[in-house]
Structure formats: C-alpha cells, structure tokens
Amino acid sequence: MSETIDLLGRGGLVMVVIGISSVIALATFIERLWSLRTVVVIPDAFVRELRERLRQGTHRDALAACARADCPAARVASAGLEHAGGQRSDARAALEDAGRREVSRLERYTGILGNIATVTPLLGLLGTIIGMIRTFRQVNESAAATGFVSPADMASGIWQALITTAAGLCVAIPAFLAHRMLLARVDAHALALEELAAEVLDQLFPPGADS
C-alpha cells in the first residue's frame, strides 16, 4: 500500500488534480444515479393515481395528487392539468415547456462527468511530458557531471513519468462510461415523460377535439 502511495506521489501536482477529479466524478455519478431512479422521477404509485383521477374526470383531485407527489412526472402533468377546460393547444404548449424544464433538470451535473472524461487524459499526458522533461534534464546533468548515464536510471524516470497518463486514463474511462450511462437513463425518462404528457393531453382533450 505504501509503495502504491509513493508511486502515485511521484506523479506530482498533476496526479493530485487527477485524484481530485476522480473524487468529483464518483460523487457526481452517485448523486445522479440516486436522483435518476424511476421511483424518484416517475413513481408508479403516482402514475396509477393520476390515471385513475383522469379516468374519473376529477381534475382537481389529479392536481392535488401532483402537488403531493412533487416529482418530475407530477410537475409535467400538473402543467397540462392547469389548462383543463381551456384550449388543447395551450395545454400542449404547457406540457412541452414543462417537459423541457424537467429534462434539463435531469441532465444537470452530467456534463461534469463528460468534462472529466475529456480533461483527465490530457492532464495525464501533461504530467507525462513534465516527467519526461525532468528525466532528460537529470540525464543531461548526470552526463555533464560524470560523463556517464545509467540506462536503468533513465528507464526508471520514464516509467515514473508515464504514471500520470495511466492514472488519467483510469479516471477518464469510467467517467466516460458513467456519463453515457446517465445520459441513456435521462433519455429513457424523457421518453416516459413525453408519453405521460401525451396521455394527460388525450385525457383532457380527447382526439378529435378542437385544437
């Protein structure tokens, strides 16, 4: 364990930045994974109650159910319910606006993972270049002082310099996969919200009604 810590420490300041990035990426992924659960975004219990209220035509009760649920699905549905008895076009526009807002909220912080996945390999490359510069400077100084350069010392400096590149990739690859996973989950929720909005609209204004 101490050897690993010492090895990582040889990466210098760049390794510290990569380490901090890995912590931020992990925290962001866990927070988004928790916030994007189906039970949080589109709870089954709420959807069942909403459908029952709409089937019964009790729009005020449906709005009350939305207020109690206070989730993305409820906020989208309530935007349409507030136009019950009005124009279908107004309700559609309200549902679309609410859907865009909720999807935007679902996507927040996911860009952090994408940025980390992009930047950490570059940080790793920067650390490697800095390490290589340091290594060849030492080689030059050793050659000037003794007239001899040990191949072993040179190889040791090079592999130490490459540590930051490896570390950057070790952070970037999981961050990239996590980013794609979260975006896929957001897309699935966006589709479900769109379907729910269409269902609410059709219940309020059955197909064929004036638009």
C-alpha positions, -999 to +999 in steps of 0.1 A: +000+000+000+028+024+009+046+016-023+014+025-043+011+058-024+047+065-031+043+057-067+013+079-071+031+107-053+058+106-079+032+120-104+034+154-087+008+181-087-009+167-118-016+135-100-033+155-072-055+171-098-064+138-113-071+124-079-095+153-071-112+148-104-118+111-096-134+120-063-157+146-080-166+121-108-175+094-083-196+118-061-214+132-092-221+097-105-236+085-072-257+117-068-271+114-103-277+077-101-297+082-069-316+112-084-324+094-116-341+064-101-375+057-116-392+059-082-379+095-079-387+106-115-419+087-124-432+069-094-456+040-103-479+049-074-483+084-086-489+074-123-516+049-112-534+075-091-531+101-118-546+078-144-575+069-121-582+106-114-581+114-151-604+085-159-629+097-133-626+133-147-617+147-113-591+172-124-588+190-091-580+157-074-554+150-101-538+183-094-538+176-057-521+143-064-495+161-084-488+185-056-484+157-031-460+137-054-438+167-062-417+148-088-408+155-124-437+135-137-461+153-114-448+187-124-452+179-161-487+165-156-498+195-135-487+219-162-513+203-185-540+199-159-538+237-151-553+242-186-582+218-182-613+233-197-592+256-219-576+251-253-558+219-263-530+239-279-524+258-247-522+226-227-499+210-252-475+240-251-475+240-213-468+202-212-439+206-237-424+235-218-426+216-185-411+186-201-381+205-214-376+220-180-377+187-162-354+170-187-329+199-183-330+193-145-324+156-150-294+164-171-277+187-147-243+177-134-239+150-160-217+174-180-192+173-151-186+136-159-182+144-196-157+171-189-137+149-166-136+121-191-122+146-217-098+165-195-081+138-173-063+121-202-049+155-212-038+160-176-022+126-177-003+135-209+007+168-194+021+150-163+040+126-185+056+154-206+066+172-174+081+140-161+100+133-193+114+168-193+125+163-157+140+129-166+160+142-195+172+172-176+186+148-149+202+127-176+219+158-191+231+169-157+244+134-149+262+132-182+278+166-177+289+158-142+302+122-146+302+116-183+281+085-178+243+079-179+228+048-164+202+032-187+184+019-156+181+054-141+167+067-174+142+039-177+131+044-141+124+081-147+105+074-179+081+048-163+075+071-134+066+099-159+041+076-175+022+070-143+001+102-148-010+090-182-021+057-168-039+075-139-056+099-163-070+070-184-080+051-153-102+081-143-114+090-178-126+056-190-150+050-160-161+087-162-169+083-199-189+051-193-208+067-164-216+098-184-230+077-212-250+055-188-266+086-171-275+102-204-291+069-215-311+069-183-321+106-189-333+097-224-354+069-211-370+092-185-375+119-211-394+094-233-415+082-204-424+118-195-433+125-231-456+095-231-472+106-199-477+141-212-494+128-243-517+106-221-526+136-200-533+157-231-555+130-246-575+126-214-581+163-211-588+168-248-598+135-265-585+131-300-608+149-324-615+178-300-609+213-312-573+224-312 
